[in-house]
Amino acid sequence: MIRKILKGIALFLVLDIVIILVYGFVQYPKAKGVQHFTAERIINAPKDQVWEVISDVGNYHKVTAPNINHVEIVEGEGLGMKRVCSAPDGSSWEETCTLWNPGKEFQFVVNTQKEDYPFPLKSLSGSWKLEAISAMQTRLFLDFSYEFKSPFLSGYFLSMGTEQAEKDTEFLLNNWQKIAEK
């Protein structure tokens, strides 16, 4: 009886691995090369007011989704600034500001080469851009580009990660909108 149970568990585990590998193979074309995750939001507030909210990069953890619980600026401000973001599980990563056009846009590049970088990504960067629609309306556009270390196995993470990124981004945009429209 125990032998049958162990065989059943082993078969179940083998089937799970096969399903993950097949799914990864199917998703491989989607996970190969640099990918983009984008989002945008119209905020009913002047561009300068929206900039003040989104450019407060040291307090990002106060408005973002639960995957970031602390941010520390460790060097500089604006272009060249370095910050460390930490997750609730204790993992952390370093980001460097590579573009800073006050009132318009900024970009951070994540140091994915660091030995303790916690995610299966070869590269990751994020851009935040503002565009005035009118005196009281601003379009906020986010563009995150990323590349998986191993596209084959990352096909599995692509669909899971996209779903989580959509939820987290919606949460962040909702919070920024509430703050900017006050």
C-alpha positions in Angstrom: 0.0 0.0 0.0 2.8 2.5 0.9 4.6 1.5 -2.2 1.5 2.4 -4.3 1.2 5.8 -2.6 4.9 6.5 -3.1 4.6 5.5 -6.8 1.6 7.8 -7.1 3.4 10.7 -5.6 6.5 10.1 -7.8 4.3 9.9 -10.9 2.5 13.1 -9.9 5.8 14.9 -9.4 7.2 13.6 -12.8 3.9 14.8 -14.5 4.2 18.2 -12.9 7.8 18.6 -14.2 6.8 17.4 -17.7 3.9 19.9 -17.7 6.1 22.8 -16.6 8.7 21.9 -19.2 6.1 21.6 -22.0 4.5 24.8 -20.9 8.0 26.4 -20.9 8.6 25.1 -24.5 5.2 26.5 -25.7 5.9 29.9 -24.0 9.6 30.0 -25.1 9.0 32.3 -28.1 7.2 34.8 -25.8 10.0 34.7 -23.2 12.9 35.0 -25.6 14.7 38.3 -25.9 13.8 41.7 -24.3 10.1 41.9 -23.2 8.1 45.0 -22.3 5.3 45.4 -19.7 3.6 48.8 -20.2 0.8 50.6 -18.4 -0.7 54.1 -18.5 -3.1 56.2 -16.6 -4.9 59.5 -17.1 -4.7 61.5 -13.8 -6.9 64.5 -13.2 -4.1 66.7 -11.9 -1.5 69.1 -13.4 1.7 67.6 -14.7 3.8 69.3 -12.0 1.7 67.8 -9.3 1.8 64.3 -10.7 5.6 64.7 -11.1 5.9 65.6 -7.4 4.1 62.4 -6.5 5.9 59.9 -8.8 9.4 61.3 -8.4 9.4 60.7 -4.7 11.4 57.6 -5.4 12.7 57.2 -1.8 9.1 56.7 -0.6 8.1 54.2 -3.3 7.4 51.5 -0.8 4.6 53.6 0.7 2.5 53.5 -2.4 3.6 50.4 -4.2 2.2 46.9 -3.9 3.2 44.6 -1.1 6.2 43.2 -3.0 8.3 46.2 -1.8 8.4 47.0 1.9 11.4 49.3 2.1 13.4 51.7 -0.2 16.6 53.4 0.8 18.4 55.9 -1.3 22.1 55.0 -0.8 23.7 57.5 -3.2 23.0 60.8 -4.9 19.8 62.2 -6.3 18.3 62.5 -9.8 20.6 61.1 -12.5 23.0 58.5 -11.0 21.0 58.0 -7.8 21.2 54.6 -6.4 18.5 53.0 -4.3 18.0 49.6 -2.7 14.5 48.1 -2.7 13.7 45.3 -0.2 10.9 42.8 -0.2 9.1 41.4 2.8 11.0 38.1 2.5 14.3 39.9 3.1 15.5 39.8 -0.5 16.7 43.1 -2.0 18.1 44.6 -5.2 19.9 47.8 -6.2 18.6 50.2 -8.8 20.4 53.1 -10.6 18.7 56.1 -12.1 19.9 56.3 -15.7 17.6 59.1 -16.9 16.2 62.1 -15.0 14.4 64.9 -16.8 12.6 66.8 -14.1 8.9 67.2 -14.7 9.0 64.8 -17.7 10.5 61.3 -17.1 13.0 59.1 -15.2 14.3 55.6 -15.6 15.9 53.1 -13.2 18.0 50.1 -14.2 18.2 47.2 -11.8 21.5 45.5 -11.1 20.5 42.0 -12.0 24.2 40.9 -12.1 24.5 41.2 -8.3 25.2 37.8 -6.8 22.1 37.8 -4.5 19.7 39.2 -7.1 16.5 37.3 -6.3 14.7 37.1 -9.7 15.3 35.0 -12.8 16.0 38.1 -14.9 19.0 38.9 -17.1 18.0 42.6 -17.3 15.3 44.8 -15.9 14.6 48.5 -16.2 11.6 50.8 -15.7 10.7 54.1 -17.3 8.1 56.6 -16.0 7.0 59.4 -18.4 4.5 62.2 -18.1 2.6 64.0 -20.8 0.3 67.0 -20.2 -3.1 66.4 -21.8 -4.5 69.7 -20.5 -3.9 72.0 -17.6 -5.7 69.6 -15.3 -5.0 66.2 -16.9 -1.7 64.2 -17.2 -1.0 60.9 -18.8 1.4 58.7 -16.9 3.1 56.0 -18.9 5.2 53.2 -17.5 7.4 50.9 -19.5 9.3 48.0 -17.8 11.7 46.1 -20.1 13.1 42.8 -19.0 14.9 39.7 -20.3 14.9 36.3 -18.7 18.1 34.5 -17.8 16.7 31.3 -19.2 13.9 31.8 -21.7 13.0 28.2 -21.9 12.2 27.7 -18.2 11.0 31.3 -17.9 8.1 30.7 -20.2 6.3 29.3 -17.1 7.1 32.5 -15.1 6.0 34.8 -18.0 2.3 34.2 -17.6 2.4 34.1 -13.8 4.7 37.2 -13.6 2.5 39.2 -16.1 -0.6 38.6 -14.0 1.2 39.7 -10.8 2.7 42.7 -12.6 -0.7 43.8 -13.7 -2.1 43.6 -10.2 0.9 45.4 -8.7 0.9 48.1 -11.3 -2.8 48.7 -10.9 -2.4 49.0 -7.2 0.5 51.5 -7.6 -1.3 53.6 -10.3 -4.5 53.7 -8.1 -2.4 55.0 -5.1 -0.5 57.6 -7.2 -3.8 58.8 -8.7 -5.4 59.2 -5.2 -2.4 61.2 -4.0 -2.1 63.4 -7.1 -5.8 64.2 -7.3 -6.1 65.4 -3.7 
